[in-house]
Amino acid sequence: MGTTCLHPGRLQQSLDLENADSSEKVKLSVQNFQPSNYEDLFKDATESESIWATSGSFLRDKSSSEDEELAGPSQTVPPQLSGIQIISERELAQLAQVRPLEFSFREQSIIKDSFKMLEKKVAEYEILQEFMTLDFKSLPGAFNSGNELRNRDKNRYRDILPYDSTRVPLGENKDYINASYIRIVNSGEEYFYIASQGPLPSTIDDFWQMVLENNSNVIVMITREIEGGVIKCHHYWPISMKKPLELKNYRVFLENYQILQYFIIRILQVVRKSTGTSHFVKHVQFTNWPDHGTPASVDGFIKYVRFVRKSHLTGPILVHCSAGVGRTGVFLCVDVVFCAIEKNFPFNIRNIVAQMREQRYGMIQTKEQYFFCYKVVLEVLQKLLTFD
């Protein structure tokens, strides 16, 4: 992934195209710009009923993905750590400050226009219309591997399967796991992820095989193991630093951990038993997704996404929730937008989501999740406008 910045004029050009229907633009100085309270706008915009409907094309002898958002109560966990501190609160606060590499008056003016455009979409309910134009139906592509009899028990939800064209193959035989490669292109740069369902007891070995074969050094987990009395993801890492998790082909050690207000960081060492080779992984679990809807703390999620990006070194970032489509899609979208803001690149949230859905069915399930992407981005842009 390159680091070359495009001229900020490209962002202005993108904004001009999106606002082409306006007869004229009202130009305000950055100093006099006063953002309105977009929190109230989101409150009004999210009162209507969710429009997500799952596909009926798969047999549902297991739970449907519809209940992925029926989570248990969010918990505020007191900060704890074991061993060496992984990151300080001060460092986290610095990470949350998403800023362009160049931030002159021109860039400030472009950010202001971008904020106004997104704010207008919220105020005029354009986001809901935009979300509804995204196709929920299965795009051209087959689900043959996931539907094979021998693989059906490897799927947590029978209505969420990977496309054959983008599924992650395991080993020389290209064995099956419910996970998809996701490549998102924005302004000529590609962002590479794996979107996966939460492991089942029978797929934990397969999950770690996927991690090692793709050389991923970061695992993003956006769920708790049990939410609302329902198992959302089975435990695939050791609970104690004193005792490793013994699997058929792997031995997993918990080397260090740190519990923060909104997420938990774990340093894991995965040893392949057949060769003795080791692979270190940073496992980052977001623990404050609420029982319904989206996180109350935008700031906490911003810190979470930024910490993951800072931690990424090798391979695709591996992201999972329960089904690997809803919360996972939110993370991918927000991460790409943050990278675009840093590099003065234009971005289009709808286009990002459309790209994801072409590669994994149902990415970003509900309008609340879609709105949350906008809410997070607006928060970052608003902070930039008030940055001294």
N, C-alpha and C positions, 0 to 999 in steps of 0.2 A: 504494500500500500504506500503510495507516494506521499510526500509531504509538501509538494509544490502548491503554492497558493494561487488561486485564480484572482484576477483583478476584481475588486468589489463592484465594478460596473456590471459584471455578469449577474450579480444578485439584483441590482437595480433593474436590469433588463428583464429578469424573470418577474419582478414585481409589476413592471409596466405591462407585461403581457397579461398577467392575471387580473389587472385592473383596467383592461382595455375598454371595458364598457362604460367606464366613468367619463363624463364629459370634460371634467377638469379635476385636477388634484389640488387640494388645499395644502400649501406648503407652510409648515410651522417650523420655527427654530427649535433645536433640541432643548435649548435652555427653557423655553416656554411650554414645552410639551408636558401635559399632565395626564398620565394614563388613568382611565376610569377603573373602577373596581370590577375586574373581570370575574372575581369570585361570585358576585351576585348574578352575573350573566350565566355562569355555569350552573348555578343553583336553579335558575329558571329553566335552563335548557334541558336539564336532566330529569324533569318531573314526569315526562311522558313514559309510557311503558316500553320496556326493552323489545326490540324487534327481532332478536336473534331466534332463528328457527333451525333446528338441526336437520340434516339430510335424512331421508327415509330409505336411502339406498343400501344400508347395511343392516344386517340382523342385529338385534340388541339383546343378546343373551347375557351381556354385561351392562354395567351402568352406562347411561348416556353421558356425553360430555356436557350436557345442559347444566348439570349440577356442579360444574367446576367452581362456580362463584359462591356456592353455598358453604362458606367457610366458617370456622369457629371464630370466636371473638379475638380481636387483635390484642396482643399482649405487649406491654412496655417492660422490657427486661433490663434490670440494672446492669450497667457495664461491668464486665468481668474479663479477666485474661489469665492465661496460664503460660508461664515461661516469659519469653521476650515479647514486649509489646509490638504488635504488627503495625499499627497506625495510631497516631494521636488524634484527639478531637480537633486540635488546631490544624493538622494536616487535612483532615476531612473537610473542615470549613473552607480551606483554600481550594480543595478539589471542586467544591460546589460552585465556585466562581467560574462559569464558562465564559470565556472571552475570546474574541478574534485575535489572531496574531498581530494584526494591524488594527488600531482603534482610534483613527483620526476623526476629525469632525465629519468627514465624508462617510466613514463607516457608521458613525453614530446616527447620521441622517438616514442611512439605509436601514439600520436596525429599527429606527422609529417608524419608518414606513411599513416595515414587515410586521411590527407589533400592531399597528393600526389596522392592517389588512386582516390579520388573524382575529383581532378583537371584533372587527366588523362581522366576520363569519360567525362568531359566537352570538353576537347581539341579534343578528338577523336569522338565526337558526339555519344558517347555510351548512353548518357542520353536520347536522342531522340529515339534510338532503344529500350532502356529499357521501355520508356513510351509507345511505340507502342505495346510492348508485353503484356501490361496490358489489360485485356479483357474489352471492353466497352459494350459488350452485356450483357443482363440481365443474372445473374447467377441463378442457380436453386433456385427457391423461388417464392412465389405467392404474388400478389398485390391485393388480393380480397377486403380487407377492403377499400383501397383507391379508388377502382373502383366501390364500391357500390353507387347506385344512390343518396342515402341520404348523402353521404360523398363527392361527387364530387365537390361541391361548397366550400369545406374546403381546396382544393388544390390550391395553387397559380399557379403552372404550371402542366399541365396535363401529361407531360412526366417525371415528377419526383415524384415518390410515394414511401412510405416506404414498405419494405418487411413485410409481416404479422408476420414473425418469430421474427423480431427485433423492430417492431413499439412500441411506448410508449402508453400503455393503460391508459385511464382516468377513475377513479372511479371504483365502484363495477361492473358496467356494461361493463367495458373495452371499453369505447367510443373512437372514433377516433380523432387523431390529426396527422398532417403530420410531424412526428418526429421519430427518430430512436435512440435506444440505440447503442452505439459504444463502444466495449471493445477491446483495443489494447494490446496485450501481447508482451513484449520485455524483454528478459533475465529473464524470470520467474516472472516479475512484470506486473500487469494489470493496465491499465489507462482507466478510465471510463468517458464517455461523453454522452451527448445527442446532436445529430445533428438535427436541426429543420429548417423548412422554416421560413421566416419572417411572423409574424402574419398578418392575414387579419382582416377587421372590425368584421367579424362574428366569429373569432376564438380567440379574445383577452382574453375573459374570460377563454377559454380552455387553452390558453397559461399559464396564471397565475395559473390555477389549476395544470398544469403539474409542474410548478416551486415548488409549495407548497407540492404536493404529493411526489415529489422526494427530497425534502429538499435541493434543490440547492441554494447555497449562492452567486454564481457568474453567471451572464449572459454576454456572449461575443457576441457583435453585430458588424459585419464586413460589414456594408453598411450604406449609408445614406437613409433617407426615400424616397427621390426623386433623381434620377440620370438620367441626360440626358432627362429630361422631363417625365420620366417613374417612376411610383410608384413602389418602390422596397420592401418597408416594411411599414405597417401602424403604426401610433403612438400608443404605448401601455403603455406609462408612462406619468406622469403629466409634463406640460411645466413649470409651476410656482410652487415655494415653498409655495405660499400663497393659492393655490387651488388644492385639490387632484383630481385625476382622478376617477370619479364615474363609476363603472361597475355594472353589474347585481348582481354579487356575491362577488365582492371585491372592496375595496377602496385603492387606491395607492397614497402614499405621497412621494414627493421629499424632502428629509431631508437635503441634501447637494450635492454640485457638484463642480467639478474642471475641467476647460477646459485647456488641455495641447496642445502642438504643433501638436501631431499626434493622440490624442484620448481624449475622454471625460469620466470622472468618475462621476457616479451618485450613491448616497446612497438612496435607496428606501425602504420604509416600506409598506408592503402589509398586509392589514387587511381583514380577512374573515368575512363578514357581519353576517353570521349565528351564529358565535361563539365569535367574537370579538378578536380572537387570531391574533398575529402579526408575521410577518416573515421579516427579514431584508435581503436585496439583494444588492450586489455591481454590478451595471450595467456599463460595460466598452465598449464604442463604438469607434471603429477605424474609423477615418474620412478622411484618406488620401490614400484610394485606388483610383488609377487614372481612367480616362475615358476608357482607354484600357490597357490590360496587368496587370502589377503588381506594387506594390509601388516602387517609386524611392529610398526611404530611407529604406535601410535594417536596419539601426540602430533604426529607429522609430518603426519598426515592432518587432524587438528583445525586446525593452523595453516594448512594449505592451504585448507580450506573457509572458514575465517574470513577469510583474505586475499581470497578471491574475493568474499565478501559485502561486505567493506569497499570493494572496488574497483568494485562495481556501481553504475552511475549511470543508464543508459538502456537501454530495450528489454529483452526477455527475456534471461536468462543462457543462453548457448549452450553446451551440454555434449555432449561426445562421447568415446567410447572407440574400440573397433573396430566393434562392431555397434550401439552406442548403446543398450544395454539393461542390461547387467550392472553394470559399474563406474559407468556413468552413473546408474543407478537408486540406487546406494549414495550417490552425491554428493547427489542431489536429496533423498533421505530425511533424511540427516544435516543438511543445510542447513535444512530446514523445522523439524526438531526443535530445532536451536540457536536459531532465531528464536523458537520457542515458549518455550523456557527463559528467554530474555532478557526476554520480555514477561509472564512468569508465566501463560502459557497452558497448558491441558492438551494432551497429544498422545497419539496412538496410532499406533505404528509400523505395525501391520498395516493400519490404515485408510489411512495415507499410501501404502503400497505398492499397496493395492487401487485407490486412485484413479489411480496412475500406470499400472497395467496396463489400466485402462479406456481409456487414451488412447494407449498404445503397447504392443504385444504383448511379453510376456516380461520386463518390467522387473524387475530383480534376479533373476538366473538360478539361483543356487545357494544352498543353505542356509548355506554359509560366508559368502557376501556378506550374507545376512540376519542371521546371527549377528554379523557385523562391525558392522552398524548398532547393535545393542544394546550391543556392546562399547564403541564410541565414546561412546555416550550414558552408559553406566555410568561410564566414566572421567571424563566432565565432571561428573556428579552427585557422584561420590566426592570430587573436588577441591573442589566447593562445600561439602561437609560438613566438610572439614578446613580450609576457608578461615578465617583469623583476621581 
